Amino acid sequence: MSLYPIRTLAELTGVSPTTLRAWERRYGLLKPERTAKGHRLYGSQDIELIRNIVRLLNQNHSISEAVRIVRHGEGEASSALSETQDDWGNFQKLLLQHVESFNEEGLDGAYNQALSMYPIDLVTENVILPVLKALGERWASRETGIAEEHFFSAYLRNKLGARLHHESRRSRGRTILAACMPDEHHELGLLLFCLAAISHGYRIIYLGTDMPLQQLPAATSHTDAAAVLLSATSIKNSESLKQQLLELKDKLHVPLLIGGAFSSKENTIFDDAGIVSLGDKQNLALEK
């Protein structure tokens, strides 16, 4: 029987090693074999088990409910949807409370707790993005609303950037070259995508914000990238950029992916040109 280290299990299931260890510790979900040096080894049954858990989480079951179902069957499920919504709602409230008090230590603890219970894709979709949206909607009505939004955005950039730097060195899968489009400085969505991609086994080369498109064909060749991902929320001169993207597509020999709100608005044009439009749901592409 083939056995795999935890890093391989993470890449095959999209669940980070940190979350896998937390599930093992908290729920006794996995019982790996050990090498002579104490390293965990997992079999094909563990891969199937974690994939079943992820499937249930994507169906809006909470992690505790998903564990009960895989152990006892669907008949043991009870009010899974409300329990999951409670989890997400509680994490959102907790993060907002720490943002309001500018408590970085508390914010870090709450975020890490969420990641110990759920894969990063789900935490991003159900906790981080709703909190960002809430801060963006209420900034004008609060005395410290702008400061709160800046505090949380700065925290995320530092947290995600450090984690991306740490995790990307371990990845050995296909390489994605990732950058924000010219004049685009909103990088949080792209950073979140990159971390999710790493958890699915991809290697990320992150080029940051405001990337000149004419540099990308050579950069792709030098890095042997399997795809290029560009992200943008809104573009001032969209007609000029669309033409540049079409020209870039002709020069690349790998798929060109466009993410963010900008791609949602222009998806017909991009799809007709063979450019893959991911819209705001960039993480869905990782399942393909």
Long-range contacts (C-beta under 8 A, 24 or more apart in sequence): 1-43, 1-44, 2-43, 2-44, 3-33, 3-41, 3-42, 3-43, 4-41, 4-42, 4-43, 4-47, 5-39, 5-40, 5-41, 5-42, 6-32, 6-39, 6-40, 6-42, 7-170, 8-42, 9-42, 9-46, 9-47, 9-50, 10-199, 10-201, 11-173, 11-199, 11-200, 11-201, 12-47, 12-201, 13-47, 13-50, 13-51, 13-54, 14-54, 14-119, 14-121, 14-196, 14-199, 14-200, 14-286, 14-287, 15-50, 15-53, 15-54, 15-119, 15-199, 16-115, 16-119, 16-120, 16-199, 18-115, 18-116, 19-115, 19-116, 19-117, 19-118, 19-119, 19-120, 20-50, 22-116, 22-117, 23-53, 23-63, 23-67, 26-116, 27-63, 27-64, 27-67, 29-53, 29-67, 54-119, 57-118, 57-119, 57-122, 58-122, 60-84, 60-85, 62-86, 62-87, 63-87, 63-117, 63-118, 87-117, 87-118, 88-126, 88-127, 88-130, 91-123, 91-126, 91-127, 92-127, 92-130, 92-131, 92-134, 95-127, 95-131, 95-152, 96-131, 96-134, 96-135, 99-131, 99-135, 99-148, 99-151, 99-152, 100-144, 100-148, 102-147, 102-148, 102-151, 104-155, 107-152, 107-155, 108-155, 108-159, 111-159, 119-199, 120-192, 120-195, 120-196, 120-199, 121-196, 121-199, 121-283, 121-286, 124-192, 124-196, 124-283, 125-283, 128-156, 128-192, 132-188, 153-188, 156-188, 156-191, 157-187, 157-188, 157-191, 160-188, 160-191, 160-192, 160-194, 160-195, 161-191, 163-195, 164-191, 164-194, 164-195, 164-198, 164-204, 164-206, 167-195, 167-198, 168-194, 168-198, 168-203, 168-204, 168-205, 168-206, 171-198, 171-201, 171-202, 171-203, 171-204, 172-201, 172-203, 173-200, 173-201, 173-202, 173-203, 174-201, 174-202, 174-203, 174-226, 174-227, 175-202, 175-203, 175-204, 175-205, 175-223, 175-224, 175-225, 175-226, 176-202, 176-203, 176-204, 176-205, 176-225, 176-226, 176-227, 176-228, 176-229, 177-205, 177-207, 177-216, 177-219, 177-220, 177-223, 177-225, 177-227, 177-228, 177-229, 178-204, 178-205, 178-206, 178-207, 178-228, 178-229, 178-230, 178-231, 179-206, 179-207, 179-208, 179-209, 179-211, 179-216, 179-228, 179-229, 179-230, 179-231, 180-208, 180-209, 180-210, 180-211, 180-230, 180-231, 180-232, 181-210, 181-211, 181-213, 181-230, 181-231, 181-232, 181-235, 181-241, 181-262, 182-210, 182-211, 182-212, 182-213, 182-241, 182-244, 183-210, 183-235, 183-236, 184-209, 184-210, 184-231, 184-232, 184-233, 184-235, 185-209, 185-210, 186-232, 186-233, 187-231, 189-231, 189-233, 189-259, 189-260, 189-280, 189-282, 190-229, 190-231, 190-259, 190-260, 193-229, 193-231, 193-259, 193-282, 193-283, 196-282, 196-283, 196-286, 197-286, 200-286, 202-286, 213-244, 213-245, 213-248, 216-248, 216-252, 217-248, 217-251, 217-252, 220-252, 220-253, 220-254, 225-254, 226-254, 226-255, 227-254, 227-255, 227-256, 227-257, 228-252, 228-254, 228-255, 228-256, 228-257, 229-257, 229-258, 229-259, 229-278, 229-282, 230-256, 230-257, 230-258, 230-259, 231-258, 231-259, 231-260, 231-282, 232-258, 232-260, 232-261, 232-262, 232-263, 233-260, 233-261, 233-262, 234-261, 234-262, 235-262, 238-262, 238-266, 242-266, 242-269, 245-270, 245-273, 245-275, 246-273, 246-275, 249-273, 249-274, 249-275, 257-285
